[in-house]
Amino acid sequence: MSNVVVIGTQWGDEGKGKIVDWLSEKAHLVVRFQGGHNAGHTLVVDDKIFKLSLLPSGVVREKTIILIGNGVVIDPFHLKKEIDEINNQNIAISPENLIISDSAFLILPIHQLIDKLRENKKNDDKIGTTGRGIGPTYEDKVGRRGIRICDLYNREDLLIKISKLYDFHNIWLKAMGEKCLDPNDIFEKLWDLGQKLKAFVQPSWLIINKYNDPLYNVLYEGAQGTFLDVDHGTYPYVTSSNTIASQAGIGVGLGPTSIAYTVGITKAYTTRVGSGPFPTEDTGTDGIELGKRGHEFGTVTGRQRRCGWFDAVLVKQAVSLSSINGIALTKLDVLDGFREIKICTGYKLDDKMINYLPSSQEEQKKIKPIYEVLKGWKGSIVGLRKLSDLPEEAKNYVKKIQELVGSEIILISTSPERSDTIYIKDPFDFS
């Protein structure tokens, strides 16, 4: 079997899109297994830029089939819009190359309204949600009142289920002094859209079972990053789903023994969007420069990302949480020209040293990074495609990261372009 999982090892925005695009060249099937359209991937292919938030990155590969698994929450209106946009960029999307799980849950307008209202009422204690309705949809899933893709094809039952869902949420809206929503306002639009999407819908676990065979390469694509995981992240400043590698099986219908190789996408420095702890954040000139060089603005929201130095403690913990086999190091070129580069090798908590990110919110606020300073390199590494061509200082930086996080580096990205990559090991050859 050749089932490869790709996840982010930090707080998302690690550059998963480009890496998944590279791996999808050898993949027969590319699968998205969690999250929603709150996460974005940007692909740069020649002179074209593709911005994706629900469609798996393998969509730009002509012979690759893409699948949206049951673990994903889907805004059907956004999905239709994204399909149309990609079609307009001369990438054909049809039931022949796109499969949508029949048991994926739907994001409705009432979820988005509630998400925005909740966040706005938090004043200075905001989570940093995108307001796309992801959290409320996962809540309804766990509360066993959610609407699934398969519910779109029985008109009478759909209206009953939407009405019950809206009745539940209107209680909260009324209590908050907000206008209640009428399910009839969305019903016809949702029904009509369901008929258009119907051709793409299949039981995803059956497709996965078919492709779980040595004849096929399957790529499982995660969204966000390890420390936005609802269980293992910097709670409560997290997303509403599990983002670590174990979720790949749950989010599509695959047993844990079928995962052959896990790739951890890791940025050569650290960024975070929104609120929450960030031990290595640099609010000075270096942090500003990292953001400027790295064009650190969110694909989905356009929000500026907070920037800081590489946190080896964080990434080592991610390696352990997902049994990561290899690291894909991205945006190394952003560090061009820095005289000194810092790496966090541990934390200080009160009067003791620790080598992990604590779960306690209060302790996370108190920890201070312990840095090792490495010499930077002169000149530009943009576009380099051979490891031997890197300056010695850059090689030393890569080697130090590898030693500290406890996983080999299998790829180094030297620009957003698809071809500007140093390939060291192909996961499909070792899975």
N, C-alpha and C positions, 0 to 999 in steps of 0.2 A: 504494500500500500504506500501511497505518496500523499498523505494528508499533511499540509503545512499550514500552521496558524501564524498570523501576523498580528502583533499587538504593539501598542505604545508603552514605553517604560516610564514615562514621566507624567505630565498633566495634559497630554494630548498635544496636537500641533507639531508632532515630531517629524512629519514628512512621510506619513504612511502611504499617501497616494502614489508618489513616485516609485516607492519600493514595491508596492503591490502591482503597479503597472509593469515593472520589470519582471517580477515573478510570474505574472499572468501570461507572459509570452509562452511559457511552457505548460500552463495550466489548461486543462480541458473545461474546468468549472471553477468560477470564483464566487464565493459565498459571503454575504454580509450576515452577521449573526447576532447583533445587539445594537441598541441605541436607536436614534431616529434622525430627523433632519436638523438636529442641533449640532451635528458634527460635519465638517466639510473636508473634502480632499481636492487639492488642485493638481492637475496634471498639465505639464508643459511638453507638448509633442511637436517638434519642429517649430513652426511659427504659430501654432494653435494652443490656446489655453482652454482647458475643460475644467469647470467647477462642478463638483458632484457633492451631494449630501445624502442621498438615499441609494442611488445606483452604485453597485460595486465598481471599483476602479477598472476592472477588466473589461468594462463596456467598450473601451476604445480598441480592443483587440478583435479583429474581424472574425476569427474562428472560435472565440471563447464564449461559453455560455455563462450568464450571470444569474445568481439566485439571491433573493431577499428572504431570509429565514424567519421562522416563527418568533424568534427572540427580538426582532425589530418591531418598533411601533411606527406605523405608517400614517402620515397625513396624505390621504388619497388625492387631494387637490394639488398638493405640492408635487407628488409623484408624477401625476399627469403633466404638470408644467415642466418638470425636469426631463421627462421622456421627450416632450415636444422640443425643448431647447437642444437636446443632444441630437435629435433627428435633424434639426435645422443646421447643425454643424456637420452634416453629411455622415453621421454615424447612424446606421439603420438599427432601430430597436423594434423588435417584433416578438411574438410568442415563440419564435424559433430560437431566440437567444436570451430572452428574459423570462424568468420564472419567479412568481410571487407565492409565498407560502399561504395556503388557505386558512391557516390558524394564526396569522399575524394580527395583532390588535391595531385598531384604528384611532388616530388622533382626530377629534372633532373640534369645531369652533369653540364649543363650551370649555374644552380643556385648555385651549389657548387663552381664553378670557380669564379663567381662574388662575392660570399660571402667572399672567401679567399682574392681575390684581393682588395676588399674594405677595409677589416680589415688591410691588410698589408700596405696600403697607408695612414693609419691614424697615423702612427708613435706612438707618446706618448698619443694619444687620442683614444685608442682602446676601443671598447665596451666590448670585451671579448667573442665574438661569437665563437662557436665551429667550424665554417667553414663548417657546414653540409648542407648549402643551405636553412635553415629554413626561414630566413627573406625574401630573394628574392622570395621564393615560395608564402609566404603570400602576398607579394606585388603584384604578378601576379594574385592571387585570387581576391584581392580587385580591381585590375586594369581590371578585367574581360577578361583576356587573358590566364588564367591558364589551365592546362591539368588535367582532373579528371580520376579516375579509369574507369568510364563508357565510356571514350573516347578511351579506349584501344581495343575496339571490333568492330570498323569499320575502316578497313585498310586505305581506301582512305581519310576519314575525319581526321584520326590521323596524317597522313603525312602533310596534309594542316595545321592543328593546330600547330604541332611542328614547321613547317617551319615559320609560322607567329611569333611564340614565339621567335625563334632563330633570325629572322630578327630584331625584336625589341631590343633584348639584344646585338646583334652584333654591333649596332650603338654605344653603350657605349664602348664595347670592342675596337672597331676601334679608337674611340676618345682617349682612354687611351693608345694607341700604342700596344695593345695586338692583338694576332692572332684571327681572327673570327672563330667560330665553324660551322661545317657543320651538319645540322640536320640528314642527311643521315647516319652519323657515328653512331647514336644512334637508328635510327628508327627500324631496323630489330631486334636488341636486345630487344628493348622495346616491340615490337609487340609479339615476341616469349615468353617473360616473362609474358605478359598480358594473353596469352592463358593458361599458367600454373597457374596463380592466379585466373582465371575466376571462377573456381568452388567455391571459397570462398566468392565471391562478391554477396551482396544482398542490397536492400534498407534498410538501418539501422533503419530508423524511423518506418518501419513496424514491425521490430523485437522488438523495444522498446515499441511500442504500445501493442504488444502481451504480453510482460512481465510486463507492467504497471498494475498489478493486485495483490490483496491481497494474492494470492496463491504463489507469487514469491518474492524472495529477490534479488534486483539488486544493485550492487555496482558500483559506478562511480568513476573512478580513474584519478586524475589530475596529471600533470607533472610540474616540477619546483616548485616555491613557490609564495606566495602572492605578494612579493615585486619585482618580476620579471614580474608582470602583465603590459601589455603595457599601460593601462590606470591608474592603481593605484600603480604602482611600482616606483622605483627610476629612472625614465626616464631621459636620454635616455639609461641608463644601465639596460635594461630590455630585455625580450624575445619579440617575435613578435605576441604573442597571449594573450588572457585573461586567467589568471590562477586561478581566484577566483571561488567560488562555482556556481555563476550564469551562468558561461560558460558551466556547465554540461548539462543544458537543450538545449542550442544553439548548442552544439557540437555533439548532437545525435538526436535531434528532440523530445523534451519533454518540456511541459509547466512548469512554475515556481512553481505552486501550488502542483506539484507532488513530490517535494523533501521533504522527511520526516525528515531527520537527516543529519547534516554535522559534520564530524570529522576533526579536525585540527591537523595535525601531527606536533609536535613541539620538536625540539632538546633541550636538557637540557642546552645547551650553544648555541652559534651562530657561523655559518660559512657562507662564501661567496666565490664563484669562480669568478675570473676575476675582472674587474674594477668596480668602482662605490662606493658610500658612504657606510660606515660601522661604525656607531657611537661607538660601543663597541669593535671594533677590538683591540686586544692586540698583539703587535709586540714584546713583551718581552718574558721572559722565560715561563710565564704562557700560553701565546698563542701558543708558540712552543710545550709545553708539551701537551696541548689540542689536537693539530694536530697529535702529535706522538701517544698518547693513543687512539685517535678516528680513527686512520688510515684514515685521511682526505685527500683522493685522489679521484678525480672524476671517476665514473664508466665508463663514455663514453670516456673522454679525458685523464684521468690519471693525470690531473693537480692538484697541491697541493692547498688545500682550505685555505683561510684566516680564522683565528679563533679568537674568543673573548667571552666575558661573555654574559649571558642571557640578552636579551633586552625585558623587559616586556612591554615597550611602543609600540614597534613594534608588538608584538604578540597580545596585546589588540586591536590594530588597525585592525589586521587581523581578529580577532574574530568579530569585528563590520562589516567589509567589506563583510564577507561571512555568517553572522548569524550563527556562529559556535556553535553547541550544546555541544560538548565535545572535550577535548584535549587528544591526545595520546602522552605521554611524552617519548621520546626515548633517548638512550645513557646516562642514568643517571649514569651508572657504570663508565663512563669516568671521572667523578668527584671524584672517589675514591682517598682518600689520600691528597686532597688539604686541607690545614689548614684553609684557608678562601676562601669563594666563593662569588663573586660579582653578584648583580642583578641591572640592570639599571632600575630605577623607574621614570625617567623624563629626560628632556633635558634642557640645558641652551643655549639660543640663544641670543647673545650679553648680555644685562643686564636683560633679563627676562626669566622666567621658562615656558616651554611649555610641554604638555603631549601628543603630536602627532608628527609624522614625516611630516615635511612640504613638499609641492610639489616642491618648488623652488630648482633648482639645486645648486644655490649659498648658500641658507640657509642650505641645507643639508650638505654642506661642513663645515659650521661654527658651527653647533650644537655640544655640548659637553655633554657626558653622566653624569647623577647624579646617584651615586651608593649607594646601601645599602649593607653592608657586613654581611654575615652570617657565622657562624661557620661550618667548614667542618666536615667530619666523618672519623674515622679510620677504617682500614680493607677494605674488598672487599664486594660489593653487587652483584657481577657477579653471575648470575644464580638464584637469589632469585625469588620466585614465590608467595610470600604472603606479603601483605602490612604490616602485623604485624612484619615481620622479618627485615624490614628496620631499620637501626639505627635511633635514635630520631632526630639527625641532618639532616638526609636525609628526614625524614617525615616532618620536619619543612621547609625544602627547597621546597618540593612538595606543601605543604600548602601555602607557601608564593607566589609561582608562581600562584596557583589557585586564590588566593585573588587578585593579581595584574592584571591578564589578564581578569578576569570576566567570566570565564568559568570553569566548573568542569573538573577534570582530570579523565578519564575513563579507562586509561591503562598506565602502566609504563613498558618500555622495559629495561631489565637488561643485555642483551648481544645480539649479532646478531642472535643467535640461535632462531628458531621458538618457542620453548617451554619455553625459559627463559623470561617470561613475567608475570607481575602482572595484572590480569584481575579484573577490578572493576565494569564495566558496559558494556553490549553488546548493541551496537547501534541498532541492528536488533530487540532487545527485547523492545525498547522504541520508535522505529520509527512509 
